[in-house]
Amino acid sequence: GEEVENVDYYFFDTKTFLPVATRYFSLTGQTQGAGVENLFSDYRLVSGLLFPFSVDTSYNGQPGEALRLKTIETNVVLNPQLFAFPE
């Protein structure tokens, strides 16, 4: 429940203005000084919008997860019961 400060940086391609990376740094708390970087690539057009189909994450400069998407769907109709709280 304690609020801690973080610093967030956003990097954009100067020609397309698409986000290519984000970098987060924790300034306080147990994770003080820790950095997380996300690199976005393989942008594809889906329903008139560009989405990154590849996201690579690193922690303090060390390789982390690699997310590769096969498909992205927009405006999907979902059953409202998926969001209902249990009785």
C-alpha positions in Angstrom: 0.0 0.0 0.0 2.9 2.4 0.0 3.4 4.6 -3.0 6.9 4.7 -4.4 8.4 6.8 -7.2 9.6 5.4 -10.5 11.0 7.0 -13.6 9.6 6.0 -17.0 11.2 6.8 -20.4 9.4 6.3 -23.7 11.4 6.1 -27.0 9.8 6.7 -30.4 10.9 6.2 -34.0 11.5 9.7 -35.4 10.0 8.8 -38.8 6.9 6.7 -37.9 6.4 8.0 -34.3 5.8 4.4 -33.2 7.0 3.4 -29.7 10.2 1.4 -30.0 11.2 1.0 -26.4 10.2 1.8 -22.8 12.6 2.0 -19.8 11.5 2.0 -16.2 13.6 2.7 -13.1 12.6 2.4 -9.5 13.9 5.2 -7.3 12.9 3.9 -3.9 11.8 0.8 -2.1 13.2 -2.7 -2.3 13.7 -2.4 -6.1 15.6 0.8 -5.9 17.9 1.2 -8.9 16.3 -1.7 -10.8 15.6 -1.1 -14.5 13.3 -2.8 -16.9 13.5 -2.3 -20.7 10.9 -3.3 -23.3 11.8 -3.3 -27.0 8.9 -3.3 -29.5 9.2 -4.5 -33.1 7.6 -6.3 -35.9 4.7 -3.8 -36.2 1.8 -5.1 -38.3 -1.5 -3.5 -39.4 -4.6 -4.8 -37.6 -8.0 -3.2 -38.2 -6.3 0.0 -39.4 -3.9 0.2 -36.3 -0.3 -0.8 -36.0 0.6 -3.2 -33.2 4.0 -4.6 -32.2 4.0 -8.4 -32.6 7.3 -8.8 -30.8 8.3 -7.5 -27.4 11.6 -8.3 -25.7 12.1 -7.5 -22.0 15.4 -7.2 -20.1 16.0 -6.6 -16.5 19.1 -4.5 -15.5 20.6 -5.2 -18.9 20.1 -9.0 -18.6 17.8 -10.8 -21.1 14.4 -11.6 -19.9 11.2 -12.6 -21.6 10.5 -12.6 -25.3 6.9 -12.2 -26.4 5.9 -13.2 -29.9 2.3 -12.8 -31.0 0.7 -14.7 -33.8 -2.5 -12.8 -34.0 -4.2 -9.8 -32.5 -8.0 -9.3 -32.7 -9.8 -6.0 -32.1 -13.4 -5.3 -31.1 -14.0 -9.0 -30.0 -17.4 -9.5 -28.4 -16.9 -11.2 -25.0 -19.4 -12.8 -22.7 -19.9 -10.4 -19.7 -19.9 -13.4 -17.4 -16.1 -13.5 -17.9 -15.9 -10.4 -15.8 -18.5 -11.3 -13.1 -17.3 -11.6 -9.5 -17.8 -15.1 -8.0 -20.8 -15.4 -5.7 
